[in-house]
Amino acid sequence: MFPFPKKIFDKTSTNILWCKKQAWLSSEHFKIVIRLHEEEKSNKEIKEVLKQFHVSKTFVTDTLCHFRELETSQDRPRRGHPRSQRTPELIKCIWEKIRRNPHRCQTDFARQHGVNRTKMRRLLKDDLKVKS
């Protein structure tokens, strides 16, 4: 993965300690934008500080809007029902069975694990990239 700095800011000022042009995850940018905003920097000043990391003005504005709305750097709660049948455990189990015997039938897998045939087909096609 990408190397990340241990410290992003000096404790006494807003100097960025890590200056190489390398890719960061957006969560790191998010934290920096919030930190600069708490130090009462304007959007334009924040953008100028992060210019070397190719952060756009839109990212700064959207990040601050998100922060003001939720008052945290956490994501919004996700919509929809979480996965209950195509779980990582089931995917791993099916993968092991296919590895041992690649000529097994997907309807047998579905019956054995109590999963709908359609969900089993999606698991095989989308998650395991197996042609059925």
C-alpha positions in Angstrom: 0.0 0.0 0.0 1.1 3.6 0.2 3.5 4.8 2.8 1.8 7.2 5.3 3.5 9.6 7.6 3.5 9.0 11.4 2.8 12.7 12.0 1.1 15.0 9.6 1.6 18.3 11.4 4.1 19.8 13.6 2.5 20.5 17.0 3.5 24.2 17.0 2.4 25.1 13.5 0.6 24.0 10.4 3.7 22.9 8.6 3.3 19.6 6.8 6.1 17.4 7.8 5.8 14.9 4.9 6.4 16.8 1.6 6.9 14.1 -1.1 4.4 13.9 -3.8 2.9 10.5 -3.1 -0.7 9.3 -3.2 -2.6 9.5 0.1 -6.0 8.1 0.8 -8.8 10.6 1.0 -9.2 10.1 4.7 -5.8 11.6 5.3 -6.7 14.6 3.1 -10.0 14.8 5.1 -8.1 15.0 8.4 -5.7 17.7 7.1 -8.6 19.8 5.8 -10.4 19.6 9.1 -7.3 20.4 11.1 -6.6 23.5 8.9 -10.3 24.6 9.2 -10.1 24.3 13.0 -7.1 26.6 12.9 -9.4 29.1 11.2 -7.9 29.0 7.7 -10.1 29.9 4.8 -11.0 27.5 2.0 -8.6 29.3 -0.3 -5.7 29.1 2.2 -6.4 25.4 2.8 -6.4 24.7 -1.0 -3.0 26.6 -1.3 -1.5 24.5 1.5 -2.6 21.3 -0.1 -1.9 22.3 -3.7 1.3 20.2 -3.8 -0.9 17.1 -3.2 -3.3 18.0 -6.0 -6.3 18.6 -3.7 -9.1 20.5 -5.5 -11.1 23.4 -4.2 -14.2 21.3 -4.6 -12.8 18.6 -2.3 -12.1 21.2 0.4 -15.6 22.7 0.1 -17.3 19.3 0.2 -15.2 18.1 3.1 -16.0 21.2 5.2 -19.7 20.9 4.3 -19.6 17.3 5.4 -17.8 18.2 8.6 -20.2 21.0 9.5 -23.2 18.8 8.9 -22.1 15.7 10.9 -19.5 17.4 13.2 -17.3 14.4 12.8 -14.9 12.9 10.2 -16.8 9.6 10.1 -18.8 8.5 7.1 -22.6 8.7 7.0 -24.4 5.6 7.8 -24.9 3.3 4.8 -28.2 2.7 3.2 -29.8 -0.6 2.6 -29.6 -4.0 4.3 -26.1 -5.3 5.0 -25.0 -8.5 3.4 -26.3 -11.5 5.2 -25.8 -14.4 2.7 -22.8 -13.5 0.5 -20.5 -13.2 3.5 -16.7 -13.5 3.4 -17.0 -16.8 5.3 -19.3 -18.3 2.7 -17.2 -17.1 -0.2 -14.1 -18.7 1.4 -15.9 -22.0 2.0 -17.2 -22.2 -1.5 -13.8 -21.3 -2.9 -12.2 -24.2 -1.0 -14.8 -26.6 -2.3 -14.3 -25.4 -5.9 -10.5 -25.7 -5.4 -10.9 -29.4 -4.3 -13.4 -30.3 -7.0 -14.0 -27.8 -9.8 -16.8 -29.8 -11.5 -19.4 -29.4 -8.7 -22.8 -27.9 -9.5 -23.9 -24.5 -8.2 -27.3 -25.8 -7.3 -25.6 -28.3 -4.9 -23.7 -25.5 -3.3 -26.9 -23.5 -2.8 -28.7 -26.5 -1.3 -25.9 -27.4 1.1 -25.5 -23.8 2.4 -29.2 -22.9 2.4 -28.7 -20.0 -0.1 -30.9 -19.0 -3.0 -29.6 -20.3 -6.4 -29.5 -16.7 -7.7 -27.3 -15.5 -4.9 -25.1 -18.5 -5.3 -24.7 -17.7 -9.0 -23.8 -14.1 -8.2 -21.3 -15.3 -5.6 -19.6 -17.5 -8.1 -19.7 -15.0 -10.9 -19.1 -11.7 -9.2 -17.1 -12.6 -6.1 -15.1 -15.6 -7.3 -15.0 -14.8 -11.0 -15.9 -18.4 -11.8 -17.6 -19.3 -15.1 -20.5 -21.5 -14.4 
